[in-house]
Amino acid sequence: MVQDDWGDTATTFNGGMEVDILESLGIWGPDVNSHAIHWDGYDSQHQSKGWGKMKLQSLADGFHVYGVYWQQGRLEFFVDGIKTAEWSDSRVLSVPAYMLLSLQLGGWDGNTPGPQVHGQEMQVDWVRTWSGTRAASATPVEVITDNASANATATGAWTASSAMPGYHGSNYVHDGNTGKGSKRFHFKPALAENGLYQVYARWVADANRATAVPIDVVTAGGSTVTVKVNQRNNHAQWVLLGTFPLSAVDAEVVVRTDGTADGYVVADAIRVMPVAP
């Protein structure tokens, strides 16, 4: 069925849930996706969980494949065959659901559409659903490097703090909002082998943070990819920086302070997850 209205979206009580496999806004730019889940209505009892915005690798045909694996008490999200988020909880929807593809204009994240939306399209190539069990596979082993670990080092003066809750480990560090451009915080994950990895960063967000913190990922072969993150958003979450080929010897993630005059820069932890073949 194809229709203009949203249908029944009030069934997020009594075991129901809204599962947003893909949410994206044009103002975010190309190849940016987010996942979210909502339950217990949309008013005062509303509850939700999100994983923030994820920058995806661009593909030649311009399309991405989004999916969710749903079993009792567990949801796993995938983009282009790579697991991007997961949630295990007894509240995972336990009643029949339906699929909804919609094109919403405005209403959240500062998105106020104007004439630029005229003539724009949402293109869908295919939709598939299946039931049964999936083939068992080995669980990839993640490597988390905390700011206080032996594999993390600082260039310049960084201050340890536990003032803002939500950090990984025993604390986080910040640059004191001084010495911009001269300070770096280096994470060197202890990888068992060369391979393709998802790289995540974590920080404690606040209104006084910098909005374009450069994070360098040193890939296999020595090249560097820089991703800029807004540390006023995505508090205490693992934020996907991207998928990169990494060397067990030379892999490094560096949080820099260049161009961050508008606030503090935080370095908390880095998470590296191998991508299964």
N, C-alpha and C positions, 0 to 999 in steps of 0.2 A: 504494500500500500504506500502510495506517495500522497502526502497531504500538506497543507500549509500550517495547520495548527500543531501545537506540541503534543496533543493527546493528553493522556492522564499522567501528570508528573507529581501527583500527591501521594503516591504509594511508596514513600520512603519510610513509613512506619511499619511495624508488625513484620519484621524480617525483610522488608524491601529496602532498596538502596539505589541511588543514582551513581553509576560508575562511568566517569568521563575518561574514556580510553585516549581520546585526542581532544584537546582544547587549544586553540591558537588564535591570535589576533594579528591582523595585518600590521599594526603598529610595532609589533615585536620584530618584524623583519622576516626574511625567508628562513626555512629550516629550523624553526623554533617550535617546540611542543611542550605541553604540560599534561600531567595526569591529576585527577582529583576524584574523591568519593564524598558523597553526601548522604546523610540519613536523619531520621526523625523530623521530617518536614522541613520547612523553610522559614519558620518564624522563630519564636523565642526558644524552642527546643532543638533547633537545628544544630547538627554537629557535622564536622567535615574534616578531611585530611587531604593535604596536597603535597607534591614533591617539588614544586617550583618549576621555573622555566628551564628547559634543556635545549642546548644548541646541538643540532644534529649534523652529521656529515652530509654534505650535498651529494645528490645522486645525479647521474647523467640524464635520466629520463624525467627528472623533476618530481617523481612520486616517492612516497614512503609507505611502508607497510606497518600498520599499527594493529596491535592485538592485545587480548587479555586472556589469561588462563584462570578459570574459576573452578574451585573445588570447595568442599565444606571447610569453612574457617580460613580460607586463603585466597588471595588475589595476586597474580603476577602480571606485570605489564611488560610488553615487548615493543620495540621499534626496529624494523628491518632485521628481525631475528635475534636481537640483542636484548636481554632483560634490562629494563631501565628502572623498575620499581617493584616493590612487593609489600604485602601487608597480611599478617597473620593475626586473626582476631575472631572471637566467637560471633561478633556482630556482622561478619561478612554475609551478604544477602543469602537468604535460605528459602526464597520463594521464586516462582517463575518470573522471568523478566522479558522485556522486549527490547529490540534495537531501535535506536533513533539517530538519524543523520539530520542535523539542522544547521542553518546558517544564521547566526545571531548578529545583529548590528548594534554594537555599543552596549553600555550598561554596566561594565566592570573594568577595573584596572585603568581607569582614566581614558577609556576609549570612547570618544564622542565622534561618531562618523559624520562626514560632510560630503561634498560633491565627489570626493575621491572614490567613493564606493560605487559610483555609477558604472555599470558595465563590468564589474568584477564578478568572478565566478568561483564556486567551490566545485572542484572536479573529483569525482569518485569513479575508480575503474572497476572495482569488484568488492563484494562483501561476502564473507563465508562464516558459517557457524558449524560446529560439529560436537558430538558427544562421545563419551567413552574416556578411556585413560590414555595418557601420553606415554611414550617410551621412556623408561628410566634412563637418567643420565647422571654422570658424576657432577656433584656440586662444585663449581669453581671455588678456589680458595682465595679469599680476599687478603690483602695486606694493608693494614692501617698504620700510618706513621704519625705519631703524635708530636706536638711541638716539644715535649719534654723527653723524647726518646733519644737514644744515642745516635740515631740516623738523621737527626735534625740539628742544623747549625745556623747561627745568625751572623750576618754581616752588619755592623753598626749596633747601636744600642736599642734593644727591644725590652719592654717591661712586661713581666709576668703578672697576671691578674686573674682573680676569680670573682670579680665584682658582679659580672653579668652571668646569670645561670644559663645552662644549656650547652656548655663547652664539653668537648670530649676529654677524657682523662682527668688530670688534677687541676688544670688551668688552661689559659690561652695566653698569647703574648700580643702586644700592640706596639706600634712605632712611636707612641707619645705625641703623634701629630707634629713631629719635628724631623729635621734632617731629610726632607723629601728628596728622593733620587739617590741617596747615599746608602739606604738600608735595604737589605734583602734577607729573606728567611728561606733556607734551603731544606727541602725534604728529599731524602734519598731512600726510597722504598727498597726493602730487601727482597728482591724478586728471585724466585727459584730458577727461572729460565726466560729466554727471550720469547716474545710473543705479542699478541694483540691484546690490549688492555683498555678497559674503561677507567678513566681517571676522574675522581670526585674531590672536591674541596669542601671544607666546613669552616664556618665562622659563627660568632655570636653577633647578631645584627643590632643596630641601634641608630637613632637619628643623627648621631655625630660621626657616623662612619663615612668613608670615601665611597663615591658612587661609580668609579671606574678603576678598580684595582687590577693591575696587570699581573696575571699568573702565567709563568712560562712552563711549558712541558718540553723537556729535552727528550726527543724521540731517538729510536735506533738509527745509527748513522750520524748522530750529532746535530741534526737540525732542531730548531726550536719553534714551537707553535705558541703564540701568546693569546690568551683568552682574558677578556676584561669582565669583571663581576661587580655588581652593585652590592656592597656589604650593608646597605640599609634594609635589604630584603633577605628573604630565605633564612630566617633565624634558626640556628641549630639544626640545619638540614644538610644532608649530603647532596651537593649540587654537582650534576654531571658537567664536566668541562669538555668531554669528548672521548672518542675512541682512538687510541694511538698505538703504533708499534713501538715497543719499549725493549731496551737492552737490560739484561740482568746486571751488567757491569756499570753502565753509564746512566741509567734512568734517574731523572731528577725533576722535581717540581719546585719552582721558585716563586715565592710571593714577593713582588717588588713594590716600591713606594713612589715610583716615577708618576708624575701627573696626578697626584692625589691630594692636592692642596685643599680640597673641600672637606677633609675629614680624616679620622684615624684609620689606619690599616691594621687588620687583625690577621694573625696566623694561628690556627687552632690545630687542624689535622688534615691529612690527605688519605684518601682511600683508593686503592688500586684493585680492580677486579678483572681477572683474566676472562677473555671471551672464548667460549667453547667453539671448536671448529664447526 
